[in-house]
């Protein structure tokens, strides 16, 4: 971990589109705070998503950035949902060292019906299914994937379940996303924020946590007494409000100071995020050239093949001559 720094929180300037690692040493707690602003707008502005769909995608991008920035090697962290809700797929990924992107598949009629019913909640927008979190270490390494269920749950709920099942590290996460309304007639700007803490005692011991083995016939489990320091850290984090994580005038340092000043917070250099997309005309042309003539014929309209990137909404148009040039006219 990089060297910590001392910050005058009375003059700290809010840094958006970044993750700020921190540590509360007396409590044996490490954490990260993610703030998104302009980069999130860049992602969402490329799509005409309804507000409810934009909100859950903003949360997915924030989670992918949070978890991806924890990678200790060059690679990708991919978060993807597969559900039966109006937004039946969310995809967000982080590519080392600081690149993020995301998209949502939205069934507009279903989402409009849900909104008309008065039952528009994040859980209902996503629906039931599962959330997959994949770590891709490159072509020469095996992928690691963890899958958790999404049953009337938010993405935050699923993330907690993932850490309980897979990592078995006491973890707590607070997540918020929403639009900020500006001047009359101006489009709202989107913001998202998240704070995650984990209990990692200085003595390298194992922090007690409730483990659900399913061994007891009646479904109950023996109670496990949590570490007092962890109980305190969770209590303090639970007091943070959504507007504090979203306020562009409130720096991450100040938010953390408000929460944990009694025990002292050590912050480390932030990592700035950037939006990216890996699509290109050359790459798509090569993919089309590898397809059979019949497949390309089915894709063609008026003698042209149109391909739209799901992540950035860029549309590419190819003619048969383009493909023939790629294949050498064979």
Secondary structure as GFF3:
##gff-version 3
##sequence-region A 1 330
A	DSSP	beta_strand	4	5	.	.	.	ID=ss1
A	DSSP	beta_strand	18	24	.	.	.	ID=ss2
A	DSSP	three_ten_helix	25	27	.	.	.	ID=ss3
A	DSSP	beta_strand	29	36	.	.	.	ID=ss4
A	DSSP	alpha_helix	38	44	.	.	.	ID=ss5
A	DSSP	alpha_helix	51	68	.	.	.	ID=ss6
A	DSSP	beta_strand	76	83	.	.	.	ID=ss7
A	DSSP	beta_strand	87	95	.	.	.	ID=ss8
A	DSSP	beta_strand	99	106	.	.	.	ID=ss9
A	DSSP	alpha_helix	108	116	.	.	.	ID=ss10
A	DSSP	alpha_helix	122	126	.	.	.	ID=ss11
A	DSSP	beta_strand	129	136	.	.	.	ID=ss12
A	DSSP	beta_strand	144	150	.	.	.	ID=ss13
A	DSSP	alpha_helix	155	162	.	.	.	ID=ss14
A	DSSP	pi_helix	163	167	.	.	.	ID=ss15
A	DSSP	beta_strand	171	180	.	.	.	ID=ss16
A	DSSP	beta_strand	189	199	.	.	.	ID=ss17
A	DSSP	alpha_helix	228	237	.	.	.	ID=ss18
A	DSSP	alpha_helix	242	246	.	.	.	ID=ss19
A	DSSP	alpha_helix	252	260	.	.	.	ID=ss20
A	DSSP	beta_strand	266	268	.	.	.	ID=ss21
A	DSSP	beta_strand	271	272	.	.	.	ID=ss22
A	DSSP	beta_strand	274	275	.	.	.	ID=ss23
A	DSSP	alpha_helix	281	290	.	.	.	ID=ss24
A	DSSP	alpha_helix	293	299	.	.	.	ID=ss25
A	DSSP	beta_strand	304	308	.	.	.	ID=ss26
A	DSSP	beta_strand	315	319	.	.	.	ID=ss27
A	DSSP	alpha_helix	320	327	.	.	.	ID=ss28
###
